[in-house]
């Protein structure tokens, strides 16, 4: 019985590690242009499952086996926000790009609580919210100074 549990744990760790690696390759960073979304999706077999526009922004939905990521672009074609939901959190260093270091430093200073459903980190440039539990996570990251006027950030899911 112990041998079976050890094998199961090792398999779970391996599958989780591979899925995190694959998921991390699939998405464009905040502040990048529209053409990076298409390229990134093709590289890891994620597909653009939906694209729609409205007067204030465009949304690309990228779907992989692990996650659904929505990337919100302003009228200049720059990603100003990203939301995700799925089995695990995507690699935030990939999603946040050049803003990751500032986020990581702020995150290290904040003590989390298991009772807190959503963890929120604010820096001068970026806001990151993430929560959920193993197998069902969600999150949002946006460039606070780049959100187009008239966009309600709480409406982005």
Secondary structure, DSSP 8 states (H G I E B T S, - for coil): -HHHHHHHHHHHHHHHHHHHHHHHTS---TT-BHHHHHHHHHHTT-EEEEEEE-SS-EEEEEE-SSEEEEEEE-TTSBEEEEEEEESS---HHHHHGGGHHHHHHHHHHS---TT-SEEEEE-SSEEEEEEEETTEEEEEEEETTTS-TT--GGG--
